Amino acid sequence: MKYFLTMLLVSFSIAITAQTKKIPHEEAVKTIDGTLTRMLQLLSVEKGNAIDTKSLKELFLPNVTFSVRASDEKYPNPFETVNLEDFLESLNDNYYKQGYEEKELGKVVNEFNGIANVFQSFIGSDSEGNTEKGINSYQLVYLKDRWWIANMIWTMETDEVKIPKKYFHENSKKKQ
């Protein structure tokens, strides 16, 4: 077991060192707020443009997972998880090329000793004027003088289940 943990840490350190070399937005990743603001900026794209997945990839640990909890149990997969490459590939969909914008409505940050959990409420708007609100839940880790997104899970608001007021700016408590 000790050997496994040592190898895991060595592999992890090598992967982080390799990713650290090409940080295009070094100042953004110095804070949790900057990292998440950059995330939303990169997910938002004007019609005819593609999401900059190369820059987006640099916000994440190599073994990050992305999970979505469907708001309707009628979906065949009400909970789905993908890896980094599959997540980035999904962003090449024509839906995003038609234009998409995601804005933060508020967040609650809990941080201790280089780890953080953030609940971020957001509103997403597509090119046809459709909007949806949801919650992004991030787990972040502070390594090599910057924040990395380690995991992300999100779900959407429904008519039956509204986002609690504590996740909106006027009620959020930033603890950075």
N, C-alpha and C positions, 0 to 999 in steps of 0.2 A: 504494500500500500504506500509506504514511504517513497519507494522508487517511482511509482505512478505519479504521485503528487509532485515530486521533483521534476520529472519529465514534463508534466503538464505546465508547471511554472516556467521552465526553460523555453518550451514551445511558445507559450503565451508571451514571454519577454521578447523573443525573436520576432513574432508577428507584430507586436506593438512597435518595436524599433523600426521595422520595415515600413509601417504605416506612418509613423511620426515624421519621416523625411519629407513627405509631400503634403503638408497641411496648407491649403490655399488661404484659409481664413484663420490664421493663428490667434488673432485677438478674440474672435468669436468663441472659440473653444476654451478660453481661459475661465469662463464662468458658465454656470448651468443655464442662466437666462440667455446668454449669447449663443450657446450651443442649440438651444431649442428655438430661438428666434431664427437662427440660420437654417434649421431644419424646415421651418414653415416657409421661409423665403425660397428655398430650393424646390419645395413641393409646388409652389405657386408658379404658374407659367402662362404667358400670353399665347393667344391663338396663333398657331403656325410654328411655335417653338417647341422644342423638346426639353424635358427636365434634364438638368445637368447631373446625370447619375454618377459621373466620376467625382464631382465635388461632394455630392450627397454621401457616397460610399465612405468618404474620409471622416464622417462623423461617427462611424460605428466600429465597434470591435469586430474582428473577422468572424467570430462565432455568434454574432447577434442573431436573435430570433424575432420574428414579427408575427403577431397573432391577432386575429380579429374575432370578436364575439358577435355573431349576427344578432340583430335585435329581434328577429322573428324566428321562432323555433321551427317554422315550416321549412326552413332551408335544409337541404340534405346534410350540409356540414355547418352546424351552428357555431362551431369553433374550429378555426383553421390556423395552422402555423406554417410559415415558410422561412427559408434561410435568406441570407443577404442577397445572393445572386438571383433567386426567384422573385424577391421583393423588387429589386431594381429592374428586372425584366418586365414585371407587371406595370411599371411606370412608363414603359414605352408604348402602352396601349393608345389607340387613337383617341380615346376619351380625354386624355390629358393634352394631346396635341390640339384639341379644339379649344383649350383654355381652361384653366382651373386655378382657384385661389383658396388658400386656407389661412385663416386668421385666428389668433389666440383671443379667447374671451376672458381668460383668467387661469390661474394655476395655484396649486398648493405644493410647496417644496418641503420635503423632509430630508435632512442631510446629517450624516454622522461619519466622521473619520474616513473620508474618501469614497463614501457610497451615498447615493441619493435615490429617492423615489419621488416622482413628480406626477401629479394628476393635473392635466392641462385640458381645459375646455376649449373647444374650437368651433368655428363655423366654416364649412366648405361650400364654395359656389362654383358651379360649372358654367360652360358657355351658353347653356340654354336658360340660365337664370334660376336653376334649381339650387336650393340651399338645404343643408342638413347640419345639425349640431351634433357634437359627440364629445367623448373624452378620450384623450391619449394618456396612457399610463406608461411612463418611462422608468427604467432602472438605468442609472448612470454610475460610472466609476471614474475616479480621478487617478490618472497614471501619467507619468512622463510630462508633468506640468500642464495637463489639460484634461478636460472632461470627455469621456467616450460614452456613447449610448450602447449599453450592454443588451437590453431587451426592450421591446415595445409591444404593447397590446392596446387595442382600441375597440370602442363600441359606439353605436349611434343612439341618440335620443329617440324616443318613440312618443306617440300620443299618450300612452299609458305610463311611461317611465321618463320623467323629466330630469334634467341635470340639476343636482342640488345647488342652491344659491351659493354655498361656500366655495364653489369652483369658478365663480365669476370675479372679475377684478375688484369690484367694490367690496367683496367679502373675502377675497383671498389674502392669505398671510404668507408673504415671502420670507423664507428662512434661509437666505444664502449667506 
